[in-house]
Amino acid sequence: MGEAVSKLKSAEVAFSEMSAPTIVDPDWVRREEGLWFDKSLIYTLANDVRQATEAHDTLLRPGAEEFVAVPIGLHRAALRARTDPKSGLEEALRLVAAVPPERRTIRFWGEARMPLDVIPHQAAALPAARELRALTAGT
């Protein structure tokens, strides 16, 4: 994980050194949003609560589209599941249930499993853990 954080910090520096366009450029906005998404994922997995929360809050602004809100919500659930497994797993289940089956991609399932990957060992027996495990099995 340390190498991923190091590479992300290099990308952040490179991005900050780029000149932002003077006119709103949709490609620039997408690249910036992509960097924030990478921050969310990597800092969540690294359990850097401050950096992950900053990325979550930046991307979960009012009106965020579902294709951003759901994965970032799952990142947030994984971050919470480390310290409050029941709450984090229940949030992940709520998010999974809200996504229509036809929109559940391989990437979606990977993010849906993140809370299971980070919970303390003893939390694996929680009903929410069993339910999320059953939903994500074989995906």
C-alpha positions in Angstrom: 0.0 0.0 0.0 2.9 2.3 0.7 4.0 2.2 -3.0 0.4 3.1 -4.1 0.4 6.1 -1.7 3.8 7.2 -2.9 2.7 7.0 -6.6 -0.5 8.9 -5.8 1.5 11.7 -4.1 3.6 12.0 -7.2 0.5 12.2 -9.4 -0.9 14.9 -7.0 2.2 17.0 -7.4 2.3 16.6 -11.2 -1.4 17.5 -11.4 -0.9 20.6 -9.2 1.9 21.8 -11.4 -0.3 21.6 -14.5 -1.9 24.9 -15.5 -5.7 24.7 -15.1 -7.5 26.0 -18.2 -8.9 29.5 -18.0 -12.2 28.2 -19.5 -14.1 25.3 -18.0 -12.8 22.3 -19.8 -14.8 19.1 -19.4 -11.7 16.9 -19.9 -9.8 18.8 -17.2 -12.8 18.4 -14.8 -12.8 14.6 -15.6 -9.1 14.3 -14.9 -9.4 16.2 -11.7 -12.3 14.0 -10.6 -10.4 10.9 -11.5 -7.5 12.0 -9.3 -9.9 12.5 -6.4 -11.4 9.1 -7.1 -8.0 7.5 -6.9 -7.3 9.4 -3.7 -10.5 8.0 -2.3 -9.7 4.4 -3.1 -6.0 4.4 -2.1 -6.4 6.4 1.1 -9.4 4.3 2.1 -7.4 1.1 1.6 -4.4 2.6 3.4 -6.7 3.6 6.3 -5.7 7.3 6.0 -8.9 8.6 7.5 -8.1 12.3 7.0 -7.1 12.0 3.3 -9.8 9.5 2.5 -12.5 11.6 4.1 -11.3 14.7 2.2 -11.6 12.8 -1.1 -15.0 11.4 -0.1 -16.3 14.8 0.8 -15.0 16.4 -2.4 -16.6 13.8 -4.6 -19.9 13.4 -2.6 -20.9 17.0 -3.1 -24.6 17.7 -3.6 -25.9 16.4 -6.9 -23.1 13.9 -7.4 -24.0 11.4 -10.1 -24.8 7.8 -9.1 -21.7 6.5 -10.9 -19.6 8.6 -8.5 -21.8 8.5 -5.4 -22.1 4.7 -5.1 -18.4 3.7 -5.3 -17.4 6.6 -3.1 -20.2 5.6 -0.7 -18.7 2.1 -0.7 -15.3 3.5 0.0 -16.7 5.5 2.9 -18.5 2.3 4.2 -15.2 0.4 4.1 -13.4 3.2 6.0 -16.1 3.1 8.6 -16.2 -0.7 8.8 -12.7 -0.7 10.3 -13.8 0.9 13.5 -17.6 0.3 13.4 -18.0 -2.9 11.4 -21.8 -3.2 11.9 -22.5 0.3 10.6 -20.0 0.1 7.7 -21.4 -3.2 6.5 -25.0 -2.1 6.8 -24.2 1.0 4.7 -22.5 -1.2 2.1 -25.6 -3.4 2.0 -27.9 -0.4 1.6 -25.8 0.9 -1.3 -25.6 -2.5 -3.0 -29.4 -3.0 -2.7 -30.0 0.4 -4.3 -28.1 -0.5 -7.5 -30.1 -2.3 -10.1 -28.6 -5.7 -11.0 -27.9 -4.8 -14.6 -25.6 -2.0 -13.3 -23.6 -4.2 -11.0 -20.3 -4.4 -12.8 -17.1 -6.2 -11.9 -15.7 -3.0 -10.5 -18.8 -2.4 -8.5 -18.5 -5.9 -6.9 -14.9 -5.2 -6.0 -15.9 -2.1 -4.2 -18.8 -3.8 -2.6 -16.4 -6.4 -1.1 -14.1 -3.7 0.4 -15.8 -3.5 3.8 -15.5 -7.3 4.1 -11.8 -7.1 3.4 -11.1 -4.6 6.2 -13.3 -5.6 9.1 -11.7 -7.1 12.2 -11.7 -10.9 12.2 -14.3 -11.2 14.9 -16.8 -9.0 12.9 -17.0 -11.7 10.1 -19.8 -13.4 12.0 -22.0 -10.3 12.0 -25.3 -10.8 10.1 -24.5 -7.9 7.8 -21.1 -9.5 7.0 -22.7 -12.8 6.2 -25.3 -11.1 4.0 -22.7 -9.0 2.1 -20.5 -12.0 1.7 -23.5 -14.0 0.2 -24.3 -11.1 -2.2 -20.8 -10.8 -3.4 -19.9 -14.5 -3.6 -19.0 -15.7 -7.1 -18.8 -12.2 -8.5 
